[in-house]
């Protein structure tokens, strides 16, 4: 589809028991997609393919800015549209379109362009240990505890976010450019919950598991990201944990 202007993955790498999970993935991929976008299904399928790689956390970010052309995306969050635009505002190209993939909050590529996405993953995964901050997740009663390794804080600061996700969701699209198709989406983000700021020290935070309950959500992704929602920077750490 044409760019919108003003008008692989969550392969849940679990520890031996469901009570704890530790992850230091090589990269995080965010796919901005829409059920009303005829060029998006190949990108959605590519993300599902990448979801089999335990070294990558990939997230589906359904946007709402194509809803007016005949089909209202049933999974879209307006915040995803705002997040994509905030990313674009920080890049020289300022491009916002679907399907668009953002790797580690830094590199933007066409979401269905497998070679370009692979190059971006290789570029971002060049560091010896993947993302610079290791996160460990563990359940403690009614809380999810997050432990972060120490590292240098970027000039713009960094924040912890929790994203409840639906690991697999199939949608029968009734109208619009994909009318009559059924599309399966992987690791669909169903909400955003801010946990707190990070000062670069070895940290231990917690969040109530009840605050992560969302329709269809069966896991949560914890992101440590530089910047803020209005000006998102590089993703510094990420991990996953099952909710069901």
Buried (B, 14 or more C-beta within 10 A) or exposed (E): BEEBEEEBBBBBBBBEEEEBBBBBBBBBBBBBBBBBBBBBBBBBBBBBBBBEBBBBBBBBBBBBBBBEBBBBBEBBBEBBBBBBBBBBEBEEEEBBBBBBBBBBBBBBBBBBBBEBBEBBBEEBBEEEEBBBBBBBBBBEEEBBBBBBBEBEBBEEBBBBBBBBBBBBBEBEBBEBBBBEBEBEBBBBBBBBBEBEEBEBEEBEBBBEBEBBEBEEBBBBBBBBBBBBBEEBBBBBBBBBBBBE
